[in-house]
Amino acid sequence: MYIINKVNNLNEEIRVEKVRLVGEKDSVIINTKEALNIAREKGMDLVMVSPQAKPPVCKIMNYSKFVYEQSKKAKLAKKNQKIVELKEIRLSATIEQNDIEIKANNARKFLAKGNKVKVSIRFRGRQNNYTNLGRNVLNVFLSKVEEEASVERAPKLEGNNMFMILAPKK
């Protein structure tokens, strides 16, 4: 069984005098009681689709079937959405070339899966005076992965950390 969450007013909850009744072909402004009688004759519900309109717009439909279809669409949309994760790779200002290559290979794997990669360098002690070394390391790292990645956020120094964010190329 599914839960009906009340978003629309239906049947006796509609407290206006006249409504615009919308069908497949036409729309008519009629008294609410008449529209409710028409809906009951068809064995369906009178549902207020647009309460802000003047007069409010109503539709005759099977409300439980409508809510069920809406919940199925919501589940399908949730199932199809891709959650992009942010993976982090940490480097140092004094990293060796071989280590950069290994970290770049890991970044390529993350990018291939569709994740974003945050590449960061932490400066400690006297290294704060040589942030240009860190910027050079990030540029070398970027040159290793530039075929698979595009720079979403350029290298930026915040406190003792410098980082950049890479996104997979489309």
C-alpha positions as CSV (number, residue, x, y, z in Angstrom):
1,M,0.0,0.0,0.0
2,Y,1.2,3.5,-0.8
3,I,0.7,6.6,1.3
4,I,-1.4,9.4,-0.1
5,N,0.3,12.7,0.8
6,K,-2.2,15.5,0.7
7,V,-1.0,18.2,-1.7
8,N,-4.2,18.9,-3.6
9,N,-7.6,19.6,-2.2
10,L,-10.2,17.2,-3.5
11,N,-14.0,16.7,-3.4
12,E,-15.6,18.3,-0.4
13,E,-12.4,20.1,0.7
14,I,-12.8,22.5,-2.2
15,R,-14.4,25.6,-0.6
16,V,-14.9,28.0,-3.5
17,E,-18.1,28.8,-5.2
18,K,-17.0,28.4,-8.9
19,V,-14.1,26.5,-10.5
20,R,-12.6,26.1,-13.9
21,L,-13.2,22.4,-14.8
22,V,-10.5,21.2,-17.2
23,G,-11.1,18.2,-19.4
24,E,-9.1,16.6,-22.3
25,K,-10.6,18.9,-24.9
26,D,-12.1,22.0,-23.2
27,S,-12.4,24.0,-20.0
28,V,-15.6,25.4,-18.5
29,I,-16.3,27.6,-15.5
30,I,-19.0,26.0,-13.4
31,N,-20.4,25.8,-9.9
32,T,-18.3,23.6,-7.6
33,K,-21.3,21.5,-6.6
34,E,-22.1,20.7,-10.2
35,A,-18.5,19.7,-10.8
36,L,-18.6,17.5,-7.8
37,N,-21.8,15.8,-9.0
38,I,-20.2,15.2,-12.4
39,A,-17.2,13.6,-10.7
40,R,-19.4,11.4,-8.5
41,E,-21.4,10.2,-11.6
42,K,-18.1,9.1,-13.2
43,G,-16.9,7.5,-10.0
44,M,-13.9,9.7,-9.8
45,D,-12.6,12.6,-7.7
46,L,-12.6,16.3,-8.2
47,V,-9.1,17.5,-7.7
48,M,-7.9,21.1,-7.4
49,V,-4.9,21.3,-9.6
50,S,-4.1,25.0,-9.4
51,P,-5.5,26.8,-6.4
52,Q,-3.9,30.2,-7.1
53,A,-5.7,30.7,-10.4
54,K,-8.9,32.8,-10.6
55,P,-11.2,30.8,-10.5
56,P,-9.2,27.8,-9.2
57,V,-8.6,25.0,-11.8
58,C,-10.0,21.6,-11.1
59,K,-9.7,18.3,-12.9
60,I,-11.8,15.1,-12.7
61,M,-9.5,12.1,-12.1
62,N,-8.8,9.0,-10.0
63,Y,-6.8,10.7,-7.3
64,S,-5.2,7.5,-5.8
65,K,-4.0,6.4,-9.2
66,F,-2.6,9.9,-9.8
67,V,-0.7,9.9,-6.5
68,Y,0.6,6.4,-7.3
69,E,1.9,7.5,-10.7
70,Q,3.5,10.6,-9.2
71,S,5.3,8.5,-6.6
72,K,6.5,6.1,-9.3
73,K,7.9,9.0,-11.3
74,A,9.7,10.4,-8.2
75,K,11.2,7.0,-7.5
76,L,12.4,6.7,-11.1
77,A,13.9,10.2,-11.0
78,K,15.7,9.4,-7.8
79,K,17.0,6.2,-9.1
80,N,18.4,7.8,-12.3
81,Q,20.2,10.7,-10.6
82,K,24.0,10.4,-10.3
83,I,25.5,11.5,-7.0
84,V,28.9,13.1,-7.7
85,E,31.4,12.5,-4.9
86,L,34.3,14.7,-4.1
87,K,37.5,12.6,-3.7
88,E,40.6,14.2,-2.2
89,I,44.2,13.6,-3.1
90,R,46.9,15.1,-0.8
91,L,50.2,16.2,-2.1
92,S,53.2,17.9,-0.4
93,A,55.3,20.8,-1.6
94,T,58.4,18.6,-1.8
95,I,56.8,15.5,-3.5
96,E,58.9,13.5,-6.0
97,Q,58.0,13.0,-9.7
98,N,57.2,9.3,-9.3
99,D,54.8,10.0,-6.4
100,I,53.0,12.7,-8.5
101,E,52.6,10.1,-11.2
102,I,51.1,7.5,-8.8
103,K,48.7,10.1,-7.4
104,A,47.8,11.2,-10.9
105,N,46.9,7.6,-11.8
106,N,44.6,7.5,-8.8
107,A,43.0,10.8,-9.8
108,R,42.4,9.4,-13.3
109,K,40.5,6.4,-11.8
110,F,38.3,8.8,-9.8
111,L,37.6,11.0,-12.8
112,A,36.8,7.9,-15.0
113,K,34.1,7.0,-12.5
114,G,32.6,10.5,-12.8
115,N,33.8,11.9,-9.4
116,K,35.3,15.2,-8.8
117,V,38.8,15.4,-7.4
118,K,40.1,17.9,-4.8
119,V,43.9,18.1,-4.9
120,S,45.4,19.7,-1.8
121,I,48.8,20.6,-0.4
122,R,49.3,21.5,3.3
123,F,52.2,23.8,4.1
124,R,53.9,23.4,7.5
125,G,56.2,25.7,9.3
126,R,58.7,27.3,6.9
127,Q,57.0,25.9,3.8
128,N,54.4,28.8,4.1
129,N,57.1,31.1,2.7
130,Y,57.4,28.9,-0.5
131,T,53.8,28.6,-1.7
132,N,55.1,29.1,-5.2
133,L,56.6,25.5,-4.9
134,G,53.1,24.2,-4.1
135,R,51.6,26.0,-7.0
136,N,54.2,24.5,-9.3
137,V,53.4,21.0,-7.9
138,L,49.7,21.5,-8.6
139,N,50.5,22.7,-12.2
140,V,52.7,19.6,-12.8
141,F,49.9,17.4,-11.4
142,L,47.3,19.1,-13.7
143,S,49.6,18.5,-16.7
144,K,49.5,14.8,-15.9
145,V,45.7,14.6,-15.8
146,E,44.6,17.3,-18.2
147,E,43.3,14.9,-20.8
148,E,40.7,13.5,-18.4
149,A,40.0,16.6,-16.2
150,S,39.0,20.2,-16.5
151,V,39.8,22.7,-13.7
152,E,36.6,23.6,-11.9
153,R,38.5,25.7,-9.3
154,A,42.0,27.0,-9.9
155,P,44.7,26.6,-7.3
156,K,43.9,28.8,-4.3
157,L,45.7,29.3,-1.0
158,E,43.5,29.3,2.1
159,G,45.3,29.4,5.4
160,N,48.0,26.7,5.4
161,N,46.4,24.7,2.5
162,M,46.4,25.2,-1.2
163,F,43.9,23.3,-3.3
164,M,42.3,23.0,-6.7
165,I,39.2,21.1,-7.8
166,L,39.1,19.0,-11.0
167,A,36.0,17.8,-12.7
168,P,35.8,15.0,-15.3
169,K,35.7,16.2,-18.9
170,K,32.4,15.5,-20.7
